């Protein structure tokens, strides 16, 4: 085997060193590009965060400011309906009823906007407590029975069976179920709206609000919990709304450590469900670090 000439060896070494130097320069340039890209992404993330905060502050401020004139409109309409200043004609009564209905819808939209703004700003407080489902269902039943104007729709609350006391925020849970029931009554011209709760997987509870209403086409079901989402149907076009209620339900369910979903068939009705843990997961509620929730016996109180 013949030896490699010294000059040839030196040339090869020089070429290798040049190649390494070139690769190092390219690597340094790539690193500088990556650092610049990360800096740009951080800047965009900060701008997005600031924009989100500004949006949330704007929504919270405007929603709060809207409440005063809306409440004034509702109060004046109520005075007119009570005929404090004299009797109304049938046409006047019909127009005042229209004002009342519109004001209520506007107030609900304002409340939903304010709640969503609070959630996005991280200002929603979770206040868990032990309570019985039968008490919550009883409160909801008493709330909706006077509001059931359509005599062709039956509102049924199934008695919870084999359900222990729950440890979660009963007000947030009630808000989710109220939205579900309100939607079901709105889009069920005739038939039944049924509310049920059952234990699943040992440590979770499933709430279901089922109706025999218009139903939702399969292609629209994935988007019903998105902000401002509405189902395209003749009934939907006749009944106004913002599409915020179900989006709020999803946000509230997440705060309670749960999830939401829908099962529906067009023209045959829908079932909106909510699954929550029987006990709010540690770290979700504002407990002290390492603290355990109080026992049912020590902390139980009925739902107001």
Backbone as CSV, one residue per row, in Angstrom:
resi,resn,N_x,N_y,N_z,CA_x,CA_y,CA_z,C_x,C_y,C_z
1,UNK,0.858,-1.193,0.000,0.000,0.000,0.000,0.890,1.238,0.000
2,UNK,0.676,2.103,-0.971,1.541,3.269,-1.109,1.085,4.373,-0.183
3,UNK,2.030,5.154,0.328,1.711,6.244,1.246,1.133,7.428,0.476
4,UNK,0.191,8.183,1.135,-0.415,9.367,0.532,0.600,10.508,0.612
5,UNK,0.850,11.174,-0.476,1.786,12.294,-0.449,1.358,13.346,0.563
6,UNK,2.353,13.983,1.171,2.072,14.992,2.194,1.262,16.153,1.644
7,UNK,1.593,16.571,0.397,0.858,17.700,-0.182,-0.608,17.359,-0.391
8,UNK,-0.868,16.110,-0.854,-2.248,15.667,-1.084,-3.015,15.605,0.234
9,UNK,-2.347,15.091,1.267,-2.971,14.984,2.581,-3.318,16.366,3.145
10,UNK,-2.416,17.298,2.947,-2.651,18.656,3.426,-3.829,19.300,2.689
11,UNK,-3.913,19.014,1.379,-5.010,19.573,0.589,-6.358,19.030,1.051
12,UNK,-6.349,17.705,1.312,-7.603,17.095,1.793,-7.996,17.671,3.155
13,UNK,-7.012,17.845,4.033,-7.285,18.383,5.361,-7.818,19.813,5.257
14,UNK,-7.211,20.574,4.358,-7.656,21.950,4.175,-9.098,21.994,3.635
15,UNK,-9.403,21.082,2.699,-10.755,21.021,2.149,-11.774,20.650,3.223
16,UNK,-11.376,19.673,4.094,-12.277,19.263,5.175,-12.507,20.401,6.147
17,UNK,-11.450,21.130,6.469,-11.586,22.253,7.381,-12.467,23.342,6.781
18,UNK,-12.301,23.568,5.468,-13.136,24.562,4.796,-14.612,24.149,4.824
19,UNK,-14.850,22.844,4.606,-16.231,22.346,4.618,-16.852,22.482,6.005
20,UNK,-16.040,22.144,7.057,-16.528,22.279,8.428,-16.828,23.729,8.748
21,UNK,-15.950,24.632,8.304,-16.158,26.054,8.555,-17.427,26.548,7.862
22,UNK,-17.649,26.059,6.646,-18.852,26.457,5.912,-20.107,25.942,6.599
23,UNK,-20.048,24.670,7.052,-21.191,24.105,7.769,-21.451,24.861,9.069
24,UNK,-20.377,25.229,9.760,-20.540,25.984,11.005,-21.182,27.345,10.738
25,UNK,-20.756,27.982,9.636,-21.346,29.281,9.284,-22.826,29.136,8.946
26,UNK,-23.155,28.082,8.203,-24.549,27.852,7.860,-25.379,27.554,9.114
27,UNK,-24.761,26.778,10.045,-25.465,26.457,11.282,-25.693,27.707,12.122
28,UNK,-24.662,28.566,12.188,-24.811,29.815,12.940,-25.903,30.689,12.327
29,UNK,-25.934,30.727,10.995,-26.952,31.513,10.321,-28.345,30.958,10.587
30,UNK,-28.444,29.612,10.566,-29.731,28.978,10.853,-30.168,29.267,12.281
31,UNK,-29.188,29.193,13.215,-29.511,29.476,14.619,-30.002,30.909,14.798
32,UNK,-29.331,31.836,14.096,-29.769,33.227,14.186,-31.186,33.391,13.624
33,UNK,-31.467,32.655,12.543,-32.806,32.700,11.975,-33.846,32.136,12.921
34,UNK,-33.499,31.026,13.591,-34.429,30.418,14.547,-34.674,31.358,15.716
35,UNK,-33.600,31.975,16.219,-33.748,32.911,17.332,-34.632,34.085,16.922
36,UNK,-34.405,34.607,15.695,-35.229,35.709,15.208,-36.679,35.282,15.054
37,UNK,-36.884,34.035,14.576,-38.244,33.526,14.414,-38.947,33.401,15.761
38,UNK,-38.220,32.859,16.771,-38.801,32.747,18.105,-39.144,34.118,18.669
39,UNK,-38.259,35.085,18.433,-38.518,36.436,18.914,-39.772,37.008,18.256
40,UNK,-39.908,36.744,16.952,-41.079,37.224,16.234,-42.347,36.540,16.740
41,UNK,-42.246,35.222,16.986,-43.403,34.493,17.507,-43.782,34.996,18.893
42,UNK,-42.770,35.268,19.740,-43.052,35.804,21.067,-43.744,37.153,20.969
43,UNK,-43.277,37.989,20.040,-43.879,39.300,19.864,-45.333,39.173,19.403
44,UNK,-45.560,38.257,18.458,-46.924,38.051,17.984,-47.810,37.480,19.084
45,UNK,-47.235,36.581,19.907,-48.004,36.018,21.022,-48.367,37.108,22.026
46,UNK,-47.428,38.015,22.294,-47.714,39.119,23.214,-48.787,40.041,22.640
47,UNK,-48.691,40.307,21.336,-49.698,41.158,20.706,-51.074,40.497,20.741
48,UNK,-51.103,39.170,20.491,-52.367,38.446,20.543,-52.933,38.451,21.956
49,UNK,-52.057,38.276,22.946,-52.503,38.300,24.337,-53.083,39.660,24.697
50,UNK,-52.395,40.727,24.269,-52.889,42.064,24.544,-54.222,42.316,23.847
51,UNK,-54.334,41.846,22.600,-55.592,42.024,21.868,-56.726,41.267,22.548
52,UNK,-56.439,40.048,23.020,-57.457,39.256,23.711,-57.882,39.931,25.003
53,UNK,-56.889,40.468,25.746,-57.214,41.160,26.987,-58.063,42.400,26.724
54,UNK,-57.697,43.153,25.669,-58.475,44.337,25.317,-59.894,43.961,24.908
55,UNK,-60.021,42.863,24.143,-61.351,42.416,23.728,-62.187,42.030,24.939
56,UNK,-61.577,41.286,25.871,-62.302,40.855,27.059,-62.714,42.051,27.909
57,UNK,-61.803,43.026,28.055,-62.132,44.223,28.827,-63.255,45.009,28.152
58,UNK,-63.192,45.088,26.824,-64.230,45.807,26.081,-65.579,45.131,26.255
59,UNK,-65.594,43.806,26.097,-66.856,43.073,26.243,-67.408,43.222,27.655
60,UNK,-66.526,43.096,28.639,-66.980,43.222,30.023,-67.532,44.617,30.290
61,UNK,-66.833,45.653,29.795,-67.278,47.025,30.022,-68.606,47.299,29.323
62,UNK,-68.687,46.940,28.037,-69.899,47.217,27.282,-71.075,46.414,27.814
63,UNK,-70.828,45.145,28.170,-71.913,44.326,28.707,-72.451,44.938,29.988
64,UNK,-71.526,45.409,30.834,-71.952,46.025,32.090,-72.750,47.295,31.820
65,UNK,-72.287,48.123,30.877,-72.967,49.380,30.569,-74.330,49.153,29.921
66,UNK,-74.468,48.046,29.189,-75.749,47.757,28.539,-76.840,47.423,29.549
67,UNK,-76.449,46.921,30.709,-77.444,46.428,31.653,-78.388,47.528,32.127
68,UNK,-77.865,48.730,32.352,-78.703,49.817,32.881,-79.852,50.175,31.939
69,UNK,-79.578,50.471,30.657,-80.713,50.796,29.774,-81.639,49.612,29.545
70,UNK,-81.106,48.395,29.492,-81.967,47.229,29.291,-82.910,47.052,30.473
71,UNK,-82.382,47.181,31.680,-83.234,47.059,32.865,-84.279,48.161,32.907
72,UNK,-83.899,49.352,32.436,-84.871,50.449,32.396,-86.005,50.131,31.426
73,UNK,-85.657,49.595,30.261,-86.680,49.227,29.275,-87.623,48.174,29.843
74,UNK,-87.048,47.180,30.519,-87.880,46.114,31.093,-88.802,46.662,32.172
75,UNK,-88.292,47.589,32.981,-89.115,48.160,34.053,-90.267,48.981,33.483
76,UNK,-89.973,49.795,32.472,-91.027,50.614,31.857,-92.069,49.721,31.194
77,UNK,-91.617,48.677,30.497,-92.556,47.756,29.858,-93.430,47.066,30.897
78,UNK,-92.835,46.748,32.052,-93.617,46.097,33.105,-94.687,47.045,33.647
79,UNK,-94.332,48.316,33.798,-95.312,49.295,34.269,-96.462,49.437,33.268
80,UNK,-96.117,49.444,31.980,-97.165,49.545,30.964,-98.066,48.320,30.988
81,UNK,-97.474,47.145,31.138,-98.261,45.907,31.180,-99.193,45.891,32.385
82,UNK,-98.707,46.423,33.522,-99.552,46.474,34.728,-100.613,47.563,34.643
83,UNK,-100.587,48.347,33.539,-101.591,49.393,33.286,-101.677,50.379,34.445
84,UNK,-100.497,50.761,34.963,-100.448,51.724,36.066,-101.019,53.073,35.642
85,UNK,-100.754,53.478,34.410,-101.216,54.783,33.920,-102.486,54.694,33.087
86,UNK,-103.170,53.580,33.162,-104.407,53.455,32.415,-104.419,52.196,31.561
87,UNK,-105.605,51.779,31.121,-105.722,50.537,30.342,-105.090,50.665,28.963
88,UNK,-104.660,49.506,28.432,-104.075,49.435,27.098,-105.052,48.773,26.137
89,UNK,-104.958,49.154,24.893,-105.728,48.449,23.868,-105.048,47.121,23.576
90,UNK,-105.747,46.248,22.875,-105.154,44.951,22.536,-103.882,45.126,21.717
91,UNK,-103.879,46.062,20.796,-102.701,46.288,19.971,-101.550,46.854,20.803
92,UNK,-101.855,47.773,21.714,-100.804,48.308,22.582,-100.212,47.220,23.476
93,UNK,-101.082,46.358,23.993,-100.602,45.267,24.843,-99.697,44.327,24.053
94,UNK,-100.053,44.084,22.799,-99.242,43.215,21.960,-97.878,43.849,21.688
95,UNK,-97.852,45.152,21.449,-96.592,45.839,21.185,-95.701,45.868,22.434
96,UNK,-96.308,46.092,23.592,-95.535,46.103,24.837,-94.959,44.715,25.119
97,UNK,-95.747,43.679,24.825,-95.253,42.318,24.997,-94.057,42.066,24.098
98,UNK,-94.082,42.599,22.896,-92.956,42.477,21.977,-91.726,43.178,22.549
99,UNK,-91.930,44.356,23.149,-90.817,45.080,23.773,-90.224,44.265,24.921
100,UNK,-91.087,43.675,25.741,-90.616,42.872,26.865,-89.798,41.677,26.383
101,UNK,-90.316,40.991,25.373,-89.609,39.818,24.853,-88.249,40.200,24.293
102,UNK,-88.194,41.279,23.546,-86.927,41.727,22.970,-85.948,42.142,24.054
103,UNK,-86.440,42.806,25.100,-85.570,43.232,26.192,-84.999,42.038,26.948
104,UNK,-85.826,41.015,27.146,-85.344,39.802,27.827,-84.255,39.118,27.004
105,UNK,-84.469,39.016,25.695,-83.460,38.413,24.822,-82.163,39.217,24.857
106,UNK,-82.286,40.531,24.843,-81.101,41.385,24.896,-80.380,41.221,26.228
107,UNK,-81.132,41.146,27.318,-80.519,40.964,28.635,-79.775,39.637,28.719
108,UNK,-80.364,38.582,28.147,-79.696,37.282,28.151,-78.401,37.334,27.341
109,UNK,-78.429,38.036,26.197,-77.223,38.175,25.384,-76.141,38.924,26.149
110,UNK,-76.529,39.989,26.841,-75.567,40.767,27.621,-74.953,39.904,28.719
111,UNK,-75.778,39.124,29.408,-75.274,38.259,30.470,-74.290,37.231,29.917
112,UNK,-74.618,36.646,28.767,-73.713,35.659,28.159,-72.388,36.302,27.758
113,UNK,-72.453,37.491,27.165,-71.226,38.191,26.777,-70.367,38.495,27.998
114,UNK,-71.003,38.941,29.067,-70.266,39.284,30.275,-69.622,38.041,30.888
115,UNK,-70.352,36.940,30.906,-69.801,35.699,31.461,-68.623,35.203,30.625
116,UNK,-68.758,35.245,29.290,-67.656,34.819,28.424,-66.440,35.714,28.607
117,UNK,-66.661,37.014,28.739,-65.549,37.936,28.952,-64.850,37.635,30.274
118,UNK,-65.607,37.325,31.304,-65.009,36.994,32.600,-64.180,35.717,32.515
119,UNK,-64.700,34.731,31.785,-63.967,33.473,31.653,-62.664,33.700,30.912
120,UNK,-62.708,34.443,29.793,-61.494,34.699,29.025,-60.484,35.507,29.821
121,UNK,-60.963,36.376,30.701,-60.067,37.183,31.522,-59.619,36.453,32.781
122,UNK,-60.110,35.232,32.981,-59.728,34.455,34.155,-60.293,35.007,35.446
123,UNK,-61.441,35.641,35.364,-62.016,36.280,36.557,-63.249,35.559,37.076
124,UNK,-63.489,34.367,36.612,-64.637,33.597,37.100,-64.207,32.790,38.321
125,UNK,-64.925,32.965,39.396,-64.620,32.248,40.624,-65.453,30.974,40.707
126,UNK,-64.797,29.895,41.089,-65.485,28.621,41.291,-65.696,28.436,42.785
127,UNK,-66.948,28.247,43.176,-67.287,28.104,44.600,-67.961,26.753,44.822
128,UNK,-67.177,25.700,44.998,-67.767,24.366,45.159,-68.381,24.166,46.538
129,UNK,-69.353,23.287,46.577,-70.000,22.916,47.836,-70.681,21.568,47.636
130,UNK,-70.953,20.885,48.743,-71.692,19.622,48.657,-73.184,19.929,48.521
131,UNK,-73.874,19.225,47.653,-75.316,19.415,47.511,-75.949,18.156,46.927
132,UNK,-77.265,18.065,47.076,-78.038,16.940,46.556,-78.630,17.313,45.198
133,UNK,-78.578,16.389,44.260,-79.135,16.643,42.936,-80.637,16.862,42.993
134,UNK,-81.323,16.208,43.903,-82.770,16.359,43.989,-83.126,17.812,44.318
135,UNK,-82.284,18.482,45.112,-82.538,19.889,45.436,-82.333,20.777,44.209
136,UNK,-81.273,20.479,43.425,-81.011,21.268,42.222,-82.135,21.098,41.205
137,UNK,-82.572,19.866,40.993,-83.667,19.607,40.055,-84.957,20.277,40.524
138,UNK,-85.192,20.273,41.816,-86.393,20.909,42.344,-86.374,22.407,42.076
139,UNK,-85.193,23.034,42.232,-85.082,24.469,41.969,-85.291,24.767,40.489
140,UNK,-84.723,23.940,39.623,-84.902,24.144,38.188,-86.358,23.930,37.769
141,UNK,-86.991,22.928,38.362,-88.400,22.664,38.045,-89.264,23.862,38.418
142,UNK,-89.025,24.410,39.597,-89.789,25.573,40.028,-89.527,26.793,39.165
143,UNK,-88.328,26.884,38.594,-87.974,28.018,37.752,-88.654,27.960,36.393
144,UNK,-88.718,26.757,35.804,-89.199,26.642,34.426,-90.702,26.413,34.316
145,UNK,-91.318,25.860,35.312,-92.754,25.576,35.201,-93.574,26.823,34.869
146,UNK,-93.335,27.968,35.539,-94.130,29.160,35.181,-93.810,29.701,33.795
147,UNK,-92.646,29.345,33.246,-92.231,29.866,31.949,-92.708,29.001,30.793
148,UNK,-93.301,27.857,31.094,-93.717,26.927,30.058,-95.047,27.393,29.464
149,UNK,-94.959,28.185,28.402,-96.164,28.750,27.793,-96.775,27.829,26.748
150,UNK,-95.965,27.000,26.096,-96.464,26.113,25.056,-97.096,24.872,25.698
151,UNK,-98.408,24.784,25.614,-99.121,23.669,26.240,-98.901,22.345,25.515
152,UNK,-98.292,22.395,24.351,-98.032,21.167,23.600,-96.693,20.528,23.973
153,UNK,-95.986,21.129,24.910,-94.687,20.608,25.340,-94.751,20.255,26.823
154,UNK,-94.285,19.058,27.148,-94.227,18.604,28.535,-92.790,18.681,29.035
155,UNK,-92.610,19.266,30.214,-91.293,19.374,30.830,-91.199,18.358,31.960
156,UNK,-90.266,17.412,31.844,-90.166,16.314,32.803,-88.768,16.274,33.417
157,UNK,-88.709,16.249,34.743,-87.457,16.062,35.475,-87.485,14.658,36.090
158,UNK,-86.598,13.808,35.631,-86.510,12.476,36.218,-85.885,12.572,37.612
159,UNK,-86.419,11.817,38.541,-85.856,11.810,39.890,-84.478,11.148,39.858
160,UNK,-83.435,11.837,40.334,-82.093,11.229,40.341,-82.068,9.988,41.226
161,UNK,-81.546,8.900,40.684,-81.486,7.643,41.433,-80.027,7.220,41.605
162,UNK,-79.699,6.732,42.789,-78.352,6.210,43.087,-77.266,7.252,42.853
163,UNK,-77.593,8.504,43.106,-76.593,9.561,42.969,-76.218,10.079,44.354
164,UNK,-74.931,10.049,44.693,-74.514,10.628,45.973,-74.494,12.148,45.881
165,UNK,-74.161,12.789,46.982,-74.000,14.227,46.932,-72.839,14.595,46.018
166,UNK,-72.983,15.718,45.349,-71.942,16.207,44.451,-71.151,17.316,45.128
167,UNK,-69.882,17.407,44.774,-69.050,18.501,45.256,-68.553,19.275,44.045
168,UNK,-69.303,20.336,43.701,-68.936,21.193,42.577,-69.647,22.524,42.771
169,UNK,-69.534,23.416,41.802,-70.202,24.706,41.886,-71.626,24.545,41.371
170,UNK,-72.588,24.506,42.290,-73.972,24.242,41.893,-74.550,25.366,41.043
171,UNK,-74.061,26.599,41.217,-74.587,27.711,40.429,-74.136,27.612,38.970
172,UNK,-72.879,27.233,38.769,-72.389,27.069,37.396,-73.080,25.887,36.730
173,UNK,-73.258,24.797,37.470,-73.975,23.634,36.935,-75.405,24.010,36.575
174,UNK,-76.066,24.748,37.453,-77.433,25.178,37.180,-77.484,26.067,35.937
175,UNK,-76.483,26.907,35.745,-76.451,27.791,34.574,-76.357,26.993,33.281
176,UNK,-75.538,25.944,33.282,-75.418,25.087,32.102,-76.753,24.410,31.798
177,UNK,-77.354,23.820,32.824,-78.618,23.110,32.609,-79.734,24.069,32.203
178,UNK,-79.727,25.278,32.742,-80.745,26.260,32.339,-80.621,26.589,30.856
179,UNK,-79.392,26.751,30.386,-79.187,27.020,28.955,-79.686,25.857,28.108
180,UNK,-79.363,24.642,28.539,-79.809,23.453,27.811,-81.337,23.405,27.739
181,UNK,-81.982,23.587,28.886,-83.444,23.478,28.934,-84.096,24.599,28.129
182,UNK,-83.561,25.824,28.242,-84.119,26.948,27.485,-84.053,26.689,25.991
183,UNK,-82.906,26.187,25.519,-82.775,25.867,24.100,-83.746,24.775,23.684
184,UNK,-83.858,23.748,24.518,-84.741,22.630,24.188,-86.192,23.106,24.080
185,UNK,-86.641,23.943,25.016,-88.007,24.459,24.965,-88.208,25.358,23.748
186,UNK,-87.178,26.122,23.392,-87.291,27.043,22.273,-87.461,26.303,20.948
187,UNK,-86.770,25.164,20.803,-86.759,24.474,19.514,-87.564,23.169,19.529
188,UNK,-88.506,23.088,20.464,-89.408,21.938,20.506,-90.841,22.437,20.386
189,UNK,-91.390,22.447,19.184,-92.768,22.947,18.994,-93.799,22.104,19.737
190,UNK,-93.562,20.793,19.813,-94.478,19.915,20.535,-93.735,18.651,20.951
191,UNK,-94.243,18.018,22.014,-93.598,16.801,22.488,-93.132,16.945,23.919
192,UNK,-91.872,16.602,24.176,-91.378,16.545,25.547,-89.936,17.023,25.628
193,UNK,-89.627,17.669,26.749,-88.250,17.972,27.132,-88.005,17.249,28.452
194,UNK,-86.995,16.377,28.467,-86.739,15.537,29.640,-85.332,15.781,30.165
195,UNK,-85.227,15.975,31.481,-83.940,16.222,32.127,-83.633,15.054,33.047
196,UNK,-82.429,14.486,32.920,-82.057,13.315,33.709,-80.604,13.415,34.136
197,UNK,-80.280,12.680,35.192,-78.899,12.596,35.685,-78.627,11.168,36.108
198,UNK,-77.470,10.638,35.720,-77.122,9.263,36.066,-75.626,9.161,36.324
199,UNK,-75.260,8.221,37.154,-73.856,8.003,37.505,-73.213,7.096,36.465
200,UNK,-72.001,7.471,36.018,-71.267,6.658,35.051,-69.819,6.512,35.523
201,UNK,-69.219,5.414,35.171,-67.808,5.152,35.465,-67.470,5.275,36.949
202,UNK,-68.477,5.169,37.796,-68.200,5.182,39.227,-68.023,6.555,39.834
203,UNK,-67.242,7.413,39.195,-66.901,8.689,39.819,-67.321,9.892,38.981
204,UNK,-68.230,9.685,38.034,-68.703,10.797,37.218,-70.232,10.742,37.110
205,UNK,-70.813,11.879,36.759,-72.257,11.946,36.590,-72.549,12.565,35.224
206,UNK,-73.537,12.012,34.540,-73.932,12.481,33.214,-75.312,13.112,33.292
207,UNK,-75.380,14.376,32.910,-76.649,15.092,32.811,-77.068,15.102,31.351
208,UNK,-78.341,14.905,31.114,-78.845,14.880,29.738,-80.156,15.636,29.663
209,UNK,-80.237,16.535,28.687,-81.487,17.253,28.397,-81.914,16.823,26.998
210,UNK,-82.966,16.013,26.947,-83.432,15.441,25.684,-84.749,16.096,25.276
211,UNK,-84.917,16.275,23.969,-86.151,16.869,23.477,-86.616,16.139,22.223
212,UNK,-87.827,16.417,21.834,-88.411,15.846,20.613,-88.579,16.941,19.565
213,UNK,-87.634,17.874,19.556,-87.756,19.039,18.698,-87.219,18.866,17.299
214,UNK,-86.702,19.955,16.729,-86.343,19.992,15.305,-85.098,19.180,14.996
215,UNK,-84.245,18.948,15.986,-83.025,18.190,15.746,-81.976,19.012,15.010
216,UNK,-80.786,18.434,14.894,-79.652,19.112,14.257,-79.024,18.164,13.252
217,UNK,-78.806,18.653,12.055,-78.153,17.836,11.032,-76.748,17.461,11.475
218,UNK,-76.284,16.286,11.054,-74.993,15.769,11.498,-73.853,16.714,11.180
219,UNK,-73.905,17.354,10.008,-72.799,18.227,9.612,-72.714,19.499,10.446
220,UNK,-73.767,19.818,11.199,-73.757,21.025,12.013,-73.452,20.748,13.479
221,UNK,-73.446,19.486,13.871,-73.334,19.173,15.290,-71.979,19.536,15.880
222,UNK,-70.921,19.438,15.084,-69.582,19.705,15.607,-69.388,21.166,15.969
223,UNK,-70.213,22.053,15.409,-69.998,23.492,15.589,-70.980,24.139,16.552
224,UNK,-71.916,23.378,17.123,-72.970,24.015,17.916,-72.436,24.661,19.190
225,UNK,-71.279,24.208,19.678,-70.715,24.782,20.897,-69.705,25.884,20.610
226,UNK,-69.569,26.279,19.332,-68.669,27.374,18.984,-69.365,28.715,19.218
227,UNK,-68.560,29.751,19.412,-69.109,31.091,19.614,-69.932,31.520,18.406
228,UNK,-71.115,32.086,18.669,-72.001,32.663,17.660,-72.486,31.627,16.644
229,UNK,-72.437,30.350,17.008,-72.904,29.310,16.097,-74.413,29.136,16.252
230,UNK,-75.114,29.011,15.117,-76.550,28.786,15.121,-76.905,27.763,14.056
231,UNK,-77.929,26.972,14.348,-78.379,25.948,13.419,-79.236,26.595,12.346
232,UNK,-78.988,26.249,11.106,-79.745,26.804,9.983,-81.032,26.012,9.811
233,UNK,-82.136,26.615,10.237,-83.431,25.956,10.110,-84.516,27.025,10.111
234,UNK,-85.728,26.708,9.605,-86.822,27.691,9.635,-87.150,28.168,11.037
235,UNK,-87.084,27.250,12.027,-87.375,27.650,13.396,-86.299,28.594,13.908
236,UNK,-85.031,28.285,13.585,-83.922,29.132,14.027,-84.056,30.540,13.454
237,UNK,-84.472,30.630,12.192,-84.626,31.942,11.578,-85.753,32.727,12.227
238,UNK,-86.759,32.031,12.718,-87.884,32.714,13.357,-87.545,33.141,14.782
239,UNK,-86.693,32.357,15.465,-86.315,32.655,16.843,-84.914,33.226,16.865
240,UNK,-84.787,34.438,17.363,-83.492,35.090,17.359,-82.625,34.576,18.489
241,UNK,-81.318,34.784,18.334,-80.364,34.415,19.357,-78.970,34.770,18.887
242,UNK,-78.020,34.715,19.832,-76.643,35.070,19.490,-75.766,33.858,19.249
243,UNK,-76.208,32.691,19.693,-75.358,31.515,19.581,-74.265,31.482,20.632
244,UNK,-74.429,32.246,21.711,-73.415,32.280,22.763,-73.703,31.300,23.902
245,UNK,-74.971,30.916,24.057,-75.349,30.102,25.208,-74.596,28.790,25.308
246,UNK,-74.523,28.055,24.203,-73.849,26.755,24.225,-72.333,26.923,24.329
247,UNK,-71.798,27.979,23.727,-70.370,28.255,23.880,-70.040,28.514,25.340
248,UNK,-70.918,29.224,26.028,-70.732,29.476,27.453,-70.819,28.177,28.247
249,UNK,-71.733,27.285,27.868,-71.851,25.989,28.539,-70.543,25.209,28.449
250,UNK,-69.929,25.204,27.288,-68.672,24.479,27.112,-67.576,25.072,27.997
251,UNK,-67.516,26.402,28.064,-66.494,27.060,28.886,-66.711,26.754,30.365
252,UNK,-67.952,26.831,30.806,-68.250,26.565,32.209,-67.969,25.104,32.568
253,UNK,-68.313,24.198,31.658,-68.043,22.779,31.905,-66.551,22.535,32.067
254,UNK,-65.735,23.188,31.242,-64.291,23.053,31.376,-63.794,23.537,32.720
255,UNK,-64.372,24.632,33.230,-63.977,25.136,34.537,-64.319,24.149,35.650
256,UNK,-65.354,23.347,35.432,-65.778,22.368,36.438,-65.138,21.004,36.216
257,UNK,-64.173,20.929,35.284,-63.493,19.661,35.031,-64.313,18.677,34.224
258,UNK,-65.275,19.183,33.445,-66.148,18.290,32.690,-66.108,18.555,31.203
259,UNK,-67.057,17.968,30.494,-67.152,18.111,29.041,-68.615,18.088,28.620
260,UNK,-68.868,18.617,27.420,-70.229,18.687,26.899,-70.277,18.011,25.534
261,UNK,-71.484,17.741,25.080,-71.649,17.133,23.759,-73.117,17.085,23.382
262,UNK,-73.362,16.639,22.150,-74.735,16.567,21.658,-74.902,15.327,20.799
263,UNK,-76.068,14.730,20.898,-76.480,13.632,20.022,-77.823,14.046,19.429
264,UNK,-77.922,14.024,18.115,-79.140,14.545,17.505,-79.408,13.899,16.159
265,UNK,-80.675,13.927,15.794,-81.104,13.473,14.483,-82.102,14.483,13.943
266,UNK,-81.849,14.966,12.745,-82.673,16.015,12.165,-84.138,15.581,12.109
267,UNK,-84.993,16.409,12.684,-86.426,16.138,12.687,-86.900,15.208,13.779
268,UNK,-85.980,14.666,14.584,-86.380,13.701,15.613,-85.930,14.096,17.019
269,UNK,-85.261,15.238,17.144,-84.897,15.699,18.473,-83.414,15.633,18.767
270,UNK,-83.058,16.133,19.945,-81.652,16.224,20.338,-81.496,15.864,21.810
271,UNK,-80.279,15.457,22.163,-79.903,15.254,23.555,-78.585,15.982,23.793
272,UNK,-78.639,17.026,24.589,-77.426,17.730,24.985,-76.993,17.188,26.342
273,UNK,-75.731,16.793,26.425,-75.275,16.167,27.655,-74.083,16.904,28.258
274,UNK,-73.914,16.669,29.535,-72.819,17.238,30.316,-72.316,16.155,31.252
275,UNK,-71.010,15.922,31.248,-70.395,14.944,32.146,-69.461,15.685,33.087
276,UNK,-69.687,15.492,34.392,-68.869,16.129,35.414,-68.377,15.085,36.408
277,UNK,-67.227,15.325,37.026,-66.815,14.457,38.128,-67.725,14.672,39.327
278,UNK,-67.964,13.619,40.094,-68.789,13.755,41.289,-68.176,14.746,42.268
279,UNK,-66.844,14.817,42.248,-66.138,15.741,43.123,-65.175,16.569,42.293
280,UNK,-65.257,17.873,42.421,-64.412,18.774,41.642,-62.941,18.399,41.843
281,UNK,-62.193,18.192,40.754,-60.791,17.777,40.890,-59.981,18.778,41.702
282,UNK,-59.049,18.270,42.485,-58.188,19.137,43.285,-57.367,20.032,42.360
283,UNK,-57.293,21.297,42.694,-56.552,22.241,41.863,-57.457,23.063,40.970
284,UNK,-58.675,22.557,40.693,-59.622,23.329,39.889,-60.305,24.376,40.758
285,UNK,-60.703,23.945,41.953,-61.340,24.874,42.881,-60.276,25.661,43.623
286,UNK,-60.630,26.827,44.150,-59.660,27.664,44.839,-59.363,27.196,46.250
287,UNK,-58.834,25.950,46.401,-58.437,25.441,47.705,-57.009,25.868,48.002
288,UNK,-56.650,25.821,49.250,-55.253,26.014,49.609,-54.453,24.826,49.117
289,UNK,-53.164,25.022,48.886,-52.328,23.957,48.335,-52.374,22.743,49.239
290,UNK,-52.719,21.613,48.656,-52.726,20.364,49.400,-53.957,20.159,50.249
291,UNK,-54.863,21.147,50.282,-56.049,21.015,51.115,-57.052,20.095,50.466
292,UNK,-57.824,19.421,51.285,-58.866,18.533,50.802,-60.217,19.210,50.964
293,UNK,-61.164,18.953,50.064,-62.491,19.544,50.236,-63.142,19.026,51.501
294,UNK,-64.026,19.806,52.115,-64.694,19.355,53.332,-65.548,18.132,53.075
295,UNK,-65.816,17.372,54.094,-66.630,16.179,53.953,-68.078,16.577,53.728
296,UNK,-68.872,15.708,53.121,-70.285,16.038,52.906,-71.001,16.349,54.206
297,UNK,-70.690,15.611,55.275,-71.374,15.804,56.542,-71.039,17.155,57.162
298,UNK,-69.766,17.612,56.942,-69.349,18.863,57.574,-69.769,20.081,56.785
299,UNK,-69.897,19.939,55.459,-70.087,21.129,54.633,-71.396,21.149,53.867
300,UNK,-72.262,20.146,54.065,-73.463,20.101,53.225,-74.392,21.253,53.563
301,UNK,-74.968,21.800,52.504,-76.005,22.799,52.663,-76.943,22.660,51.488
302,UNK,-78.240,22.884,51.654,-79.185,22.753,50.526,-78.984,23.852,49.525
303,UNK,-79.380,23.572,48.273,-79.289,24.585,47.225,-80.325,25.655,47.478
304,UNK,-79.881,26.909,47.379,-80.824,28.017,47.627,-81.804,28.131,46.481
